[in-house]
Amino acid sequence: MKWEKKGLIYCPDGSISWQNSSAMLPTPYMKNENRLRIFFGSCDNSNVGRIGYIDVNPNNPGEIKNINKEPILNTGRKGAFDDIGIVPISLVTNGDEIYLYYIGFQLGVQVPYYMFCGLAISNDFGDSFVKYSQTSILDRCEDELYARCGVHVIKDDGKFKMWYVGSYKEGWVKGVDKMYPLYTMRYIESLDGINWLGSGKICMEFEDEDEHGFGRPYVWKESGLYKMLYSVRTYSRGYYLGYAESSDGITWDRRDNEIGIDISASGWDGINQSYPYLVNYKEKVYMLYNGNQCGKTGFGYAELVQQ
């Protein structure tokens, strides 16, 4: 693959109170042929995250048509799995409904925080969402005590398939400056996109001692082959983007050197890149992604120029 960077799309300027910093995890929905809606998570000055969106011109995603001034989805009630913040993570249409999967954050005492996956559903083509439940749909299990999040869902072979990030071994390790989470990539299936039973199968693990986790994957199927874009989390340089292929969606061949994009010499994505998500529009393929510090400098896009 080879990507041509097109630049920054959006970064909050602080003029909207709940968008004090960051535009994390851009998650697109093609509203119509003239409007691409991009959901994202942003934090207020207390670092509490909520989900909002902007609408852009799909012919030129750098052209913003509308910035929604109110959150489209808010945090849960006190004590809920999503009481300290939420961010979008994956979107899939199911008939006339839109399923928006999101991560809920809850602060910990012995560990910094917990992250589990929730679901919100839209019946008006993405203009509003209602949470499916006050509990997560991907909750803790025996070997995933701290995190089951970072999901991507597709419909394939008559079922819903999910690739997600789950806590690994002891879950957290103490570094020189802070505690670091340990995540591995897992796979799980569902018949309805809501009920995901059991623990996921590990499908991707660390390749060296510098790696300690993965970020949200993006998976698609092409000519019978599963392909994945994802983020690799490292101690030395934070997140960078990776690419992998699989014949069954479970056993993956990592080909990170074939991703075809890297950080810039400077600017909004000059330090890190993370959380890729593809958009197919007419003959074009766009990659939305976050820049430095997981979205503190906003999100931008690149266009595919070579398969």
N, C-alpha and C positions, 0 to 999 in steps of 0.2 A: 504493500500500500504506500501511497504518497499523498500527503495532505498539504494544501496551500492555506496558510493562516490568513484569516480575513479580519481579525481584530476583536477588540472588546465590544460586547453588546450592552452590558448593564452592570453598574455598581452603585449601590445606594449612596446618596450624598448627605444623608442625615436629615433631610427636610421632612421625612415621614417618620413619626416617632417610633414606630415598632420596627423600622428599618434603620437602626442606628449603625449597624455594621454587617457586612457579608451579604452575598447572594449565592447561596450554596446549592449544589445538586440540581442544576437545570434539568427539568423534566418536561419534555414537549408534548403538546397535543395539537394536531392540525384541526383547528376550529372550522375552517373552510379553505378554499383554494386561495383566498386573499389574506388570510389571517392565521398566523402560527402563535399559539398561546404557550408560554414557557412558565411553568410553575417553579418556584424556588423557595428556599428557606432563608429567613433573615432574623437577626437578633436585635433586641432593644438595648437600652443602656444598662440593663441588669443582666444581659447575656441570655435572655429568654427568647427562644426561637419560635417563629410562627411561619405559616405558609402563605405566600402571595403569588402574584403573576404579573407578567407583562405580555402585551400582544405586539408582534412584530410582523413586518412584511416578509413572507416566505421567499419572495424573489430577491430580497436583500435583507437578511435578518438583522443587520446593523441598524435598520430603520425602525425605530420604536413607534408604534401607533397609539399605545395606551399603557399607562402605568396604573394598575389598580391600587387605590389608596388605602383599602382596608384588607386585613387578612382574610383569605378565603377559608382558612382552617386555623383554629386556635388550640391552645394547650388544654389538657384535661383538668379535671378537678383535683384538689389537693389529695395527694396520696396515690393518684393513678399513675400508670406506667409512663404517661406522657405529660406529667405536671410541670416540668421545667423547660420543655421545648419540644418542637416537632419540625421535621424537614421532609420534603417529598422524596420518594426514592424510585418508584416505578409506576407506570400507567398502562392499563390494558382495557380495551373495550370489550364488553360482554353483552351482546344484543344492543338494547337501547341505553344501557348503563355504562358508566365509566368507573372502573375500579382504580382508585388512587391509593397505592400502598405508601406508607410513611413510617419514619422512625420516630419513636417516642423516647425522650430522655428523662431519666430520674436520677437525682443525686444519690451517691452512696456515702457510707461512713468509713468502712474498712477499705473500700475501693472508690475511685473518683466518681464513677457514674455507671449506670446500666442503660442498655439500648435494646429495645424490642420493637417488632414490626406491628403496626396497626393498619386498618383499612378504612377508607372513607369512600362513599359512593355518590355519584352525581347522576341525576335523572333529567338534567336540563343542559346537556352538552357542555359540561365544564364551567357553568356559571355559578354553581354552588355545590357544596359537598356536605354530606351528613356522615358522621362517624358510624361505622357498623356496630361498634360496641365500645364500652368504656375499658375493656380489657384488650390486650394484644391478641392478634390471631396467630402469632408465632412467639410463644412464651418460652420461658426457661425450661430446660429439661436436664437430665442427669449429667451429661457432659458438656452442656452449654449453659452455664449458670449466669453469665454476666451479659452476654450479647447474642441476639439472633436478629440480625438487621441487615442493612446494605443489600437489599433484595433486588432482583430483576425477574419479572414474570412474563412468560409468553404462553400462548395457546398453541398446542402442537399435538398431533396424534390423538385428538379427542380428549385431551386433558390439559390442565394447567401445570406448567413446569416452572420451578423456581430455582434460581441459583442465589445463594446468599452468603453473608459473612457471619460466622459463628465463633464464639469464644473457644479458645484452644488451651488444653492442659490446665495450668494454674490460672489462666485468664489474664493476669496482670504480672508484670515484672518491674522491679525497681531499677531505674536508670540513674545516671549521675545527677540529673537535674529534676526528674519527675518520674512518675510511674507510667509505663507504656502498656497498652493492651496487646494481647496476643489473639489474632484472628486467623482462621483458616477458611477456605472456600468450601461450601457444601451444596448439595443438590437434594431436592425433595419434590414430591408431586401431590396434586390435589384434583379431585373431580369437579369441584365447584369454585375454586379460587379463594375459598374462605377457610375451609377446614384442611389443615396440613398436619397429618398424624405422624407421630414418632419423631425420631431424630434424623437429620439429613445425613447423607453419605458424604464423607470427605472426598472432594474431587480435585483439590489443589492445595499444596503445602509449600512451605518456604524452600527456597533453593540455596540460600546461604545464610550465614550468621548475621548479616546486616538486615535481613528482612524480618519483620515481626507481624505483618498483617496484610490484608487486602482491603480495597475499597469497592464500592458498588460496581458489579459487573454489568455489561450490556451484552446480551446474547441474541444472535439471529441465526437462521438456518438458510444455507445457500447450496443448492444442488446436492442436498442430502448431508451436507457437512455443517456441523455447528461451529460457529465462530464467536469469539468473545473478546471484547475490549474491557479492561479493568484497570484499577489502580493498585500499585504495589507500594506498601508502606515500609519505609526503611528508617533505621536509626540515624544514618549519616546525612540523608538529603530529603527526608520527608517522603511525599508521594511522587511517583512517576507513573507514566502510562505503559501498559503492557498489552500483548495480544497473544491469543492461543486458539488452537483448533482441536476439534474432537469429532469422532465418528458416532459416538453414542451420547454425548452430553455429560458424561461422567468422568471418563479418563481424558485428560487434556494434555496436549503437547504445547508447552510454552514456547513462543517465538517472539519474545519481546523486542528483538532487534528488527522485526518486520513491521513495527507499529507505524513507521513513516512520519513521525512528528516528534519534536523535542522542545525543550524550553527555549525561550528567546534569549538573546544576549542581555537584555534588560527589560524593564517594564512589567506589566501586570502579570505575565506568565514567565518571568525571567528566573524564578527560583523553583517553583513547583508547577505541576499540572495534575489534575485529578478529575474523577467522576465523569467520564465520557458518556454520551448518549447520542445515538444517531437519529437523523431525520431524513427521510426520503421524500423529495419534492420534485415531481416531474422527472427530469433527467439528472437531477442533482442529488448528491448525498452530502449532508452536513454533519459534522461532529460538534456538538455543544460540549464544553468542558469548563472546569474551574481553573483559575490561575493560582497565584501564590496563597499559601496558608489556607488551603481548602475553601477558597471563595471569599477571603477578606478583600481581595482586589476585584471581585466580581466574576462574571462568566463571559466567555466569548465563543467564537466558532471558527472552524476550518472547513474547507471544501475538498472533497476527494477528487484528485486529478489523475490518479492511476491506481487500478485495482491491485 
